[in-house]
Amino acid sequence: MYNGNTRKDYLQAGLVAGLGAGVATSFAVAQGQNPLLALAITLMAAIFAMVCHKYDIV
């Protein structure tokens, strides 16, 4: 039978989450937030997405 979950692409999950968080934090930087904090938030979102993808949480 077809098993669509045999090969997981962690890089893609991290990139999608990073892009999504990057859009939100770019707006926050434009409003005066520290750019390093925005980068940390973006990286944390990408890592969290890759961990969730690895353990099939989402």
C-alpha positions as CSV (number, residue, x, y, z in Angstrom):
1,M,0.0,0.0,0.0
2,Y,1.0,3.6,-0.5
3,N,2.9,5.1,2.5
4,G,3.4,8.8,2.0
5,N,5.3,9.3,5.2
6,T,8.3,7.1,4.4
7,R,10.7,9.9,3.7
8,K,10.6,13.0,5.9
9,D,12.1,16.2,4.7
10,Y,13.2,18.1,7.8
11,L,14.9,20.9,5.8
12,Q,11.7,21.7,4.1
13,A,9.8,21.9,7.4
14,G,12.4,24.1,8.9
15,L,12.5,26.4,5.9
16,V,8.7,26.8,5.8
17,A,8.5,27.6,9.5
18,G,11.5,30.0,9.2
19,L,9.9,31.8,6.4
20,G,6.6,32.1,8.2
21,A,8.2,33.4,11.4
22,G,10.5,35.6,9.4
23,V,7.6,37.5,7.9
24,A,6.1,38.1,11.3
25,T,9.4,39.1,12.9
26,S,10.3,41.4,9.9
27,F,7.2,43.4,10.8
28,A,8.2,43.5,14.4
29,V,11.7,44.7,13.5
30,A,10.1,47.5,11.4
31,Q,8.2,48.5,14.5
32,G,11.4,48.7,16.6
33,Q,12.1,45.2,17.9
34,N,15.7,44.1,18.3
35,P,16.9,42.3,15.1
36,L,18.8,39.7,17.1
37,L,15.7,38.8,19.1
38,A,13.8,38.5,15.8
39,L,16.4,36.2,14.4
40,A,16.3,34.0,17.6
41,I,12.5,33.7,17.3
42,T,12.8,32.7,13.7
43,L,15.5,30.1,14.4
44,M,13.5,28.7,17.4
45,A,10.4,28.4,15.2
46,A,12.4,26.5,12.5
47,I,13.9,24.1,15.0
48,F,10.6,23.5,16.7
49,A,9.0,22.7,13.4
50,M,11.7,20.2,12.5
51,V,11.4,18.5,15.9
52,C,7.6,18.3,15.5
53,H,8.0,16.9,12.0
54,K,10.5,14.2,13.2
55,Y,8.2,12.9,15.9
56,D,5.0,13.3,13.8
57,I,3.4,15.7,16.3
58,V,1.8,17.7,13.6
